[in-house]
């Protein structure tokens, strides 16, 4: 049973669901392609260290993070897999990146020069993956017609720089998760630019051990883009509109308890701003979860929690540490009863739709003060609490 200190609000992380999703994606993309587990942003709120350890046990070959702090956390957690840093790493972190065996994404010749200089200064070699911009317009060597030849030459020069080892080349799709015709055409154009660039470089004697482009959307919609490695993000966690179609299972269940039950007369205002008034004598439950735990305030008067006897709508504004639900029609729900905020029975995808955002934002928002409890075979195997030592 859950410790009383944990019985406020917690996120259960189902490692069996993660394993199921891993195997499903792996078989979809073919055994030849390496699996890169994207564990940035604390594994999209699921807990990067435990998720990475599980992926490592399952046979994943690579992991990806956004920055050096995230990489260091994994190394300190005993994770040995190669780690690709996708983000804008300052060049002065090169020595530290090399020390913790991190591969760095390189997005421009200028950035490459800086990394090369720092790697030489540190007396070692920084492994790099070249980032191509095929239509995301965020980071990378441009692959459009007007800049194609210029980028080919720039990448050739980068791959010859001292102190750098160019292991991989990759790009990122902008609309691979959209099914409409324009999005499909855009994604295919991005893929053609990616292959055109890798082929042009190969013709000039520059080849890479690892080519990768397939993100979550491509893993779902374009398994033929597997290349040497694929990097599913949110879909690995069984979240997003494509996960269900692939038979993937949500890994996170966000739970809380009914902390108090109040009997309120008709026409009673509830919470800040008095945005909700009871229309009958009402039984209102107070839950110890609020926007500081990651339950977005925009879901006030919109979302509901799942109980074994039916759903209970959130009424009134979500507060920092609490919110209220209407239990009038659910007399069986008592103080101390567990409820599900997001999970297999109360999809975070639907909550995201109501909030006008994407499911990523809601799982990433589940804050550090919410303990993560890791389960395997229905039993707790680890937990992560916010403890300041």
C-alpha positions in Angstrom: 0.0 0.0 0.0 1.0 3.6 -0.7 2.8 5.4 2.2 0.7 8.1 3.8 3.3 10.7 2.7 2.7 9.6 -0.9 -1.1 9.5 -0.6 -1.6 13.0 -1.8 -1.1 12.9 -5.6 1.2 10.5 -7.5 2.0 9.3 -11.0 2.1 5.5 -11.5 4.6 4.6 -14.3 3.8 1.2 -15.8 7.1 -0.3 -17.0 5.3 -3.2 -18.5 3.4 -0.8 -20.8 6.7 0.8 -21.7 8.1 -2.6 -22.6 5.0 -3.5 -24.7 5.3 -0.2 -26.5 9.0 -0.7 -27.1 8.5 -4.2 -28.6 5.6 -3.0 -30.7 7.5 -0.1 -32.2 10.6 -2.3 -32.7 8.8 -4.9 -34.7 7.1 -2.2 -36.7 10.4 -0.5 -37.7 12.3 -3.8 -38.3 15.1 -5.3 -36.3 17.8 -3.7 -38.4 17.1 -0.1 -37.2 18.5 0.9 -33.9 16.0 2.2 -31.3 16.8 5.7 -29.9 14.7 6.3 -26.8 13.8 10.0 -26.4 14.0 10.7 -22.7 14.4 14.5 -22.7 12.3 16.6 -20.3 12.5 13.9 -17.6 11.2 11.4 -20.2 8.2 13.6 -21.0 7.4 13.7 -17.3 7.7 9.9 -16.8 11.1 10.0 -15.0 14.2 9.8 -17.2 16.4 7.6 -15.1 14.0 4.7 -14.5 12.7 4.9 -18.1 16.2 4.9 -19.5 17.3 1.9 -17.3 14.2 0.0 -18.6 14.9 0.9 -22.2 18.6 -0.2 -21.7 17.4 -3.5 -20.3 15.0 -4.0 -23.2 17.8 -3.5 -25.8 17.5 0.1 -26.9 20.8 1.2 -28.5 20.7 5.0 -28.0 19.0 7.7 -25.9 18.3 11.4 -26.6 18.2 14.4 -24.2 18.0 18.1 -24.6 20.9 19.3 -22.5 24.0 18.3 -20.5 22.2 18.4 -17.1 19.8 15.7 -18.4 22.7 13.6 -19.7 24.6 13.9 -16.4 21.5 12.8 -14.5 21.4 9.6 -16.6 25.1 8.9 -16.2 24.8 9.4 -12.4 21.8 7.0 -12.5 24.1 4.3 -14.0 22.8 4.5 -17.5 25.6 3.5 -20.0 23.9 3.8 -23.4 25.2 6.4 -25.9 23.3 9.7 -25.4 22.6 12.2 -28.2 22.2 15.8 -27.1 19.6 17.4 -29.4 19.6 20.9 -28.0 21.6 24.1 -28.2 24.7 23.1 -26.2 27.1 26.0 -25.4 30.6 25.1 -26.7 32.1 25.7 -23.3 30.4 22.5 -22.2 32.3 20.4 -24.7 34.9 18.9 -22.3 32.1 17.9 -19.9 30.1 16.4 -22.7 33.1 14.3 -23.8 33.7 13.3 -20.2 30.2 11.9 -19.9 30.3 10.3 -23.3 27.7 12.4 -25.0 27.2 12.8 -28.7 26.3 16.3 -29.8 24.0 17.5 -32.5 25.7 20.0 -34.8 23.5 22.5 -36.6 25.9 24.9 -38.3 29.5 25.2 -39.5 30.0 28.0 -36.9 28.9 25.7 -34.1 31.1 22.9 -35.4 34.2 25.2 -35.3 33.4 26.1 -31.7 33.0 22.4 -30.7 36.2 21.5 -32.6 38.2 24.1 -30.9 37.0 23.1 -27.4 37.5 19.4 -28.1 41.1 20.0 -29.1 41.6 22.1 -26.1 40.3 19.3 -23.9 42.6 16.9 -25.8 39.9 14.5 -27.0 37.2 13.8 -29.6 33.6 14.8 -29.5 31.2 12.5 -31.3 28.7 14.4 -33.4 25.5 14.0 -35.4 24.9 16.5 -38.3 21.5 18.1 -38.1 19.8 18.9 -41.5 17.0 21.4 -41.9 14.6 19.8 -44.4 11.6 22.0 -43.6 11.3 22.3 -39.8 13.1 25.7 -40.0 14.5 25.4 -36.5 18.1 24.2 -36.5 20.3 22.5 -39.1 22.1 22.8 -42.4 19.6 24.0 -45.0 18.7 21.4 -47.6 16.4 23.5 -49.9 17.5 24.0 -53.5 19.0 27.4 -53.1 21.3 26.3 -50.3 21.9 22.6 -51.0 25.4 22.8 -52.6 26.5 25.3 -50.0 25.4 22.9 -47.2 27.1 19.9 -48.9 30.4 21.7 -48.9 29.9 23.1 -45.3 29.2 19.5 -44.0 32.2 18.2 -45.8 34.4 20.8 -44.1 32.8 20.0 -40.7 33.4 16.3 -41.0 37.1 17.0 -41.6 37.5 19.2 -38.5 40.0 18.0 -35.9 38.5 16.8 -32.5 35.2 15.8 -34.1 33.9 12.4 -35.1 30.9 12.6 -37.3 29.0 9.4 -36.5 25.5 10.3 -37.6 23.3 12.6 -39.7 19.6 13.3 -39.0 16.6 15.5 -39.6 13.3 16.2 -38.0 9.8 16.1 -39.5 7.4 19.0 -39.0 4.0 17.3 -39.8 4.6 13.6 -40.0 1.8 13.1 -37.4 -0.8 14.7 -39.6 -2.7 12.5 -42.1 -4.0 15.1 -44.6 -2.6 15.2 -48.1 -0.6 18.4 -47.8 1.1 17.1 -44.7 2.0 13.8 -46.3 3.4 15.6 -49.4 5.4 17.9 -47.0 6.8 14.9 -45.1 7.7 13.0 -48.3 9.5 16.2 -49.6 11.4 16.4 -46.3 12.5 12.8 -46.6 13.6 13.3 -50.2 15.7 16.2 -49.2 17.3 14.2 -46.4 18.2 11.3 -48.7 19.4 13.6 -51.4 21.8 15.2 -49.0 23.1 12.0 -47.6 23.6 10.6 -51.1 25.3 13.8 -52.3 27.7 13.6 -49.3 28.3 9.9 -50.0 29.2 10.7 -53.6 31.9 13.1 -52.2 33.3 10.4 -49.9 31.4 11.5 -46.7 29.3 8.7 -45.2 27.8 8.2 -41.7 27.3 5.1 -39.6 23.9 6.2 -38.4 21.2 8.0 -40.5 18.0 8.8 -38.7 14.8 10.8 -39.3 11.8 8.9 -38.0 10.2 10.6 -35.0 6.9 9.5 -33.4 4.8 10.6 -36.3 7.0 8.8 -38.8 7.2 5.6 -36.7 3.4 5.6 -36.8 2.8 6.7 -40.4 6.0 6.0 -42.3 7.8 2.8 -41.0 9.7 2.8 -44.3 11.7 5.7 -43.0 13.4 3.6 -40.4 16.9 4.1 -41.9 19.7 3.0 -39.5 17.9 4.3 -36.4 14.5 5.7 -35.4 13.6 7.9 -32.5 10.1 7.6 -31.2 9.2 10.3 -28.6 5.7 10.7 -27.1 4.4 7.5 -28.9 6.8 5.4 -26.8 4.8 6.5 -23.7 1.5 5.4 -25.3 0.3 9.0 -25.7 -0.9 11.0 -28.7 -3.6 10.3 -31.2 -1.5 7.8 -33.1 -0.6 5.6 -30.1 -4.0 4.1 -29.8 -4.1 3.0 -33.5 -0.8 1.2 -33.0 -2.1 -0.7 -29.9 0.3 1.2 -27.6 -0.5 1.6 -23.9 -0.3 4.7 -21.8 2.6 4.4 -19.4 1.6 7.2 -16.9 -1.5 7.2 -14.7 -1.8 10.4 -12.6 -3.8 9.6 -9.5 -5.0 11.5 -6.4 -7.4 10.9 -3.5 -10.6 12.5 -2.3 -9.2 14.5 0.6 -12.5 15.9 1.9 -16.2 15.8 1.0 -18.4 18.8 1.6 -22.2 19.0 1.6 -23.2 22.3 -0.1 -26.6 23.9 -0.5 -28.1 24.9 -3.8 -26.7 28.1 -5.4 -23.4 28.0 -3.6 -20.4 29.5 -5.4 -17.3 27.2 -5.7 -13.6 28.3 -5.9 -11.9 31.5 -7.1 -13.9 33.8 -9.3 -17.2 32.1 -8.4 -17.2 30.5 -11.9 -19.4 27.6 -10.8 -22.6 27.6 -8.7 -24.4 24.5 -7.5 -27.8 24.0 -9.1 -28.9 21.6 -6.3 -27.8 20.4 -2.9 -24.4 19.1 -3.8 -21.7 16.7 -2.6 -18.4 18.3 -3.5 -15.1 16.5 -3.2 -11.9 18.4 -2.6 -8.8 16.8 -4.3 -5.2 17.5 -3.3 -4.1 18.3 -6.8 -3.8 21.7 -8.5 -1.9 23.6 -11.2 1.3 23.5 -9.2 1.2 19.7 -9.6 0.6 20.1 -13.4 -3.2 20.0 -13.6 -3.6 23.0 -15.9 -5.9 25.7 -14.7 -7.4 26.0 -18.2 -9.1 22.6 -17.5 -11.3 24.2 -14.8 -15.0 23.4 -15.4 -13.9 21.2 -18.4 -12.1 18.1 -17.3 -13.3 15.2 -15.0 -11.7 12.6 -12.8 -12.4 8.9 -13.2 -13.8 6.9 -10.2 -14.8 3.2 -10.1 -18.5 4.4 -10.1 -18.3 6.9 -12.9 -16.6 10.2 -13.7 -16.8 13.3 -11.5 -16.6 16.7 -13.3 -14.1 19.3 -12.0 -16.2 22.3 -10.8 -14.9 25.8 -10.2 -11.4 27.0 -10.9 -8.5 24.7 -10.3 -6.4 26.1 -7.5 -2.6 25.9 -7.0 -2.8 22.8 -4.7 -6.4 21.6 -4.8 -9.5 21.3 -7.1 -13.1 20.5 -6.5 -15.2 17.8 -8.2 -19.0 17.1 -8.1 -19.7 13.8 -6.4 -23.5 14.4 -6.0 -24.4 11.5 -8.3 -21.6 9.2 -6.9 -22.6 8.5 -3.3 -20.2 5.5 -3.2 -17.1 7.8 -3.5 -15.8 8.5 0.0 -13.0 10.4 1.6 -9.7 8.6 0.9 -10.9 7.0 -2.3 -8.5 7.0 -5.2 -9.3 8.8 -8.5 -7.6 8.9 -11.9 -6.8 12.3 -13.3 -5.1 10.9 -16.5 -4.5 7.3 -17.6 -6.0 4.4 -19.5 -9.5 5.2 -18.4 -9.3 9.0 -18.6 -7.2 9.8 -21.6 -4.7 12.7 -21.4 -5.2 13.1 -25.1 -8.8 14.2 -24.5 -7.7 16.5 -21.6 -5.1 18.1 -24.0 -7.8 18.6 -26.7 -10.0 20.5 -24.1 -7.0 22.5 -23.0 -6.3 23.5 -26.6 -2.8 21.9 -26.5 -1.0 18.6 -27.0 -0.6 15.7 -24.6 3.1 16.3 -24.4 2.5 19.5 -22.6 0.3 17.9 -20.0 2.6 15.0 -19.1 5.7 17.3 -19.1 3.8 19.6 -16.8 3.3 17.0 -14.0 5.6 18.7 -11.6 8.6 17.4 -9.6 6.6 17.4 -6.3 4.4 14.6 -7.7 6.1 11.3 -6.8 6.7 8.8 -9.6 5.9 5.3 -8.5 7.3 2.6 -10.9 5.4 -0.6 -11.3 6.2 -4.0 -12.9 3.9 -7.0 -12.9 1.4 -4.9 -10.8 4.0 -4.4 -8.1 5.9 -1.3 -7.1 9.6 -1.7 -8.0 10.9 1.9 -7.5 9.9 5.4 -6.6 11.2 8.9 -7.1 10.3 11.5 -4.5 11.3 15.2 -4.3 13.7 15.2 -1.4 16.1 18.0 -0.7 19.1 16.5 1.1 
